[in-house]
């Protein structure tokens, strides 16, 4: 029996344009909002870049056997770096130069938690060779992260705040106000576009208040300077009057022939 080459196998694969994503709806609005938060914050932080792709509840097609069995659905969130940002109907590995995600995040739910902690963890390590894997429960706040070492995941050690560093992102992942968020190396939360806009408005208002206060101080200083000038002028006038009176007194004394 003749062996099938990798190129022949690739040619036998279905047309990527026909492989649409086949993912179920998110478990709850809580899961949906968390996924939206992860996507929008990263897209905002990397808005000047076009060398990455974010998959949100999107199927990853990676093998003929998977297509035959239909026994695997895509991650809730995944990131592929050093690729194009163009939209895709799904992520088809053999159409992407064999590229798998650099980072995957699963959102745990009652129906998926056990699979996410075991089956998918092993798949992402041994088949995908994805460098980093995280999972988070929007309901219980269970949170864990792993980094690949020799096709096995090892737990990432949290920092004092309980955040986990992601080399793929260049950010920490951590829980804030019941949500999984990104944090900079300096510890600043990575904002959503709405939060960034509010921050800019707040900064503008603060700058306006400072400018207003400076203007008021300048006006008060000007008024004080004007008052000092008026006082100085009055003192000068009084001195001139006193000197004139003294001169008249001296003249009068001189005219009377009085020696002092």
C-alpha positions in Angstrom: 0.0 0.0 0.0 1.5 3.3 -1.1 2.0 5.9 1.7 0.1 9.2 1.4 2.4 12.2 1.3 1.7 15.3 3.4 0.9 17.2 0.2 -1.5 14.6 -1.0 -3.2 14.6 2.4 -3.5 18.4 2.2 -5.1 18.2 -1.2 -7.6 15.7 0.1 -8.7 18.1 2.9 -11.9 20.0 2.4 -11.9 23.5 1.0 -11.2 25.9 3.9 -13.9 28.3 2.6 -16.5 25.6 3.3 -15.4 24.9 6.8 -17.6 27.3 8.8 -17.3 27.6 12.6 -19.6 25.2 14.3 -19.7 26.4 17.9 -22.6 26.4 20.4 -23.9 29.6 22.0 -22.1 30.7 25.1 -23.4 29.2 28.3 -24.7 32.4 29.8 -24.6 36.2 29.4 -21.9 36.1 32.0 -19.7 34.0 29.8 -20.5 36.1 26.7 -19.6 39.4 28.5 -16.3 37.8 29.8 -15.4 36.7 26.2 -16.3 40.1 24.8 -14.1 41.7 27.5 -11.1 39.6 26.6 -11.4 40.3 22.9 -12.1 44.1 23.1 -9.4 44.8 25.6 -6.7 43.0 23.7 -7.8 44.5 20.3 -7.7 48.0 22.0 -4.3 47.4 23.5 -2.9 46.2 20.2 -4.9 48.6 17.9 -1.7 49.7 16.1 -0.8 46.1 15.2 -2.0 43.9 12.4 0.1 40.8 13.0 -2.3 38.7 15.1 -5.6 36.9 15.0 -8.1 36.5 17.8 -10.5 33.6 17.7 -13.6 34.0 19.9 -15.8 30.8 20.1 -14.4 29.8 16.8 -13.8 26.3 15.5 -10.2 25.1 14.9 -10.0 22.5 12.2 -6.8 20.5 12.4 -7.2 16.9 11.1 -9.3 14.6 8.9 -10.1 12.4 11.8 -11.5 15.4 13.7 -13.7 16.2 10.7 -14.9 12.6 10.5 -15.7 12.2 14.2 -16.8 15.8 15.0 -15.6 15.1 18.6 -14.0 18.5 19.3 -15.1 22.1 19.3 -13.0 25.2 19.3 -11.6 27.2 22.3 -13.6 30.0 23.8 -10.7 32.4 23.1 -7.4 31.9 21.3 -4.6 34.0 20.0 -2.3 33.4 17.0 0.6 35.8 16.6 2.7 36.6 13.5 -0.2 36.2 11.2 -2.8 38.4 9.4 -5.6 40.1 11.2 -8.1 39.4 8.4 -11.5 37.9 9.3 -11.9 34.1 9.1 -14.9 31.8 9.1 -12.9 29.3 11.2 -9.2 28.6 11.9 -8.1 25.9 9.4 -4.6 24.7 10.4 -3.6 23.3 7.0 -4.5 26.6 5.4 -2.5 28.6 8.0 0.9 27.0 7.3 0.3 24.5 10.1 -0.1 27.3 12.7 -1.8 26.5 16.0 -2.7 29.1 18.7 0.0 30.7 20.8 -2.5 31.1 23.7 -5.8 29.6 24.6 -8.3 30.6 27.3 -11.3 28.5 28.2 -14.3 29.8 30.2 -15.4 27.0 32.5 -19.1 26.1 32.9 -20.9 23.2 34.6 -21.1 21.3 31.3 -17.5 21.9 30.1 -15.3 22.3 33.2 -14.2 18.7 33.5 -13.3 18.5 29.8 -11.5 21.9 29.9 -9.4 20.7 32.9 -8.4 17.4 31.4 -9.2 16.4 27.8 -8.6 19.9 26.3 -5.6 20.5 28.5 -3.9 17.4 27.1 -5.0 18.1 23.5 -3.6 21.7 23.6 -0.3 20.4 25.0 0.3 17.3 23.0 -1.4 18.0 19.7 -1.6 21.8 19.4 1.7 22.4 21.3 0.1 25.7 22.4 2.7 27.5 24.7 0.1 28.8 27.2 -3.3 27.7 28.4 -5.6 29.4 30.9 -9.0 28.6 32.1 -11.4 30.7 34.2 -14.9 30.3 35.6 -17.0 33.5 35.4 -19.3 32.0 38.0 -17.0 30.5 40.7 -13.9 32.6 39.7 -11.8 29.4 39.5 -8.6 30.4 37.6 -5.5 28.6 36.5 -2.7 29.0 33.9 -0.2 26.6 32.4 3.0 27.0 30.3 4.2 24.2 28.0 7.3 22.3 28.9 8.3 19.3 26.8 4.7 18.7 25.6 3.3 18.9 29.2 1.8 21.8 30.9 3.3 23.2 34.1 1.3 25.5 36.4 2.3 29.2 36.2 3.3 30.7 39.5 1.1 33.6 40.5 2.5 37.0 41.6 1.6 38.4 45.0 -1.7 39.8 43.5 -2.6 36.3 42.3 -2.0 37.3 38.7 -0.4 35.0 36.1 2.1 36.3 33.6 1.6 35.5 29.9 4.6 35.6 27.7 2.4 35.4 24.6 0.5 38.5 25.6 3.2 40.4 27.5 0.5 41.0 30.1 -0.6 39.5 33.4 -4.0 37.8 33.6 -5.8 38.3 36.8 -9.2 38.7 38.4 -10.6 42.2 39.1 -14.2 42.8 40.2 -15.2 39.2 39.3 -13.8 39.4 35.8 -10.7 38.1 34.1 -8.6 41.1 33.0 -5.3 42.0 31.5 -2.7 43.9 33.5 0.5 45.6 32.4 3.9 44.7 33.8 3.6 47.9 35.9 0.2 46.6 37.3 -2.1 48.9 35.3 -5.3 47.4 34.1 -5.7 47.2 30.4 -8.9 49.2 29.6 -11.8 48.5 27.3 -12.4 51.3 24.7 -15.2 52.6 26.8 -13.0 52.7 29.9 -10.2 54.4 27.9 -12.6 57.0 26.7 -13.9 57.7 30.2 -10.3 58.0 31.4 -9.5 60.5 28.7 -12.6 62.5 29.6 -11.6 62.4 33.3 -8.1 63.5 32.4 -9.5 66.3 30.3 -11.8 67.4 33.0 -9.0 67.3 35.6 -6.7 69.3 33.2 -9.6 71.9 32.8 -10.0 72.2 36.5 -6.3 72.6 37.0 -6.2 75.3 34.2 -9.2 77.0 35.8 -7.5 77.0 39.2 -4.3 78.3 37.7 -6.3 81.0 36.0 -8.0 82.0 39.2 -4.6 82.0 41.0 -3.1 84.2 38.3 -6.1 86.5 38.5 -5.8 86.8 42.3 -2.0 87.4 41.9 -2.8 90.1 39.4 -5.3 91.7 41.7 -2.8 91.5 44.6 -0.1 93.1 42.5 -2.5 95.8 41.4 -3.4 96.5 45.0 0.3 96.6 46.0 0.9 99.0 43.2 -1.9 101.2 44.3 -0.6 101.1 47.9 2.9 102.0 46.7 1.5 104.9 44.7 -0.5 106.1 47.7 2.6 105.9 49.9 4.6 107.7 47.3 2.0 110.5 47.1 1.9 110.7 50.9 5.7 111.0 51.0 5.6 113.7 48.3 3.0 115.6 50.3 5.0 115.3 53.5 8.2 116.4 51.7 6.3 119.4 50.3 4.9 120.3 53.7 8.4 120.1 55.2 9.8 122.3 52.4 7.1 124.9 53.1 7.9 124.8 56.8 11.6 125.3 56.3 10.9 128.2 53.9 8.6 129.8 56.4 11.2 129.4 59.2 13.9 130.9 57.0 11.8 133.9 56.1 11.2 134.6 59.8 14.9 134.4 60.5 14.6 131.6 63.0 17.7 129.5 63.4 17.1 125.8 64.3 
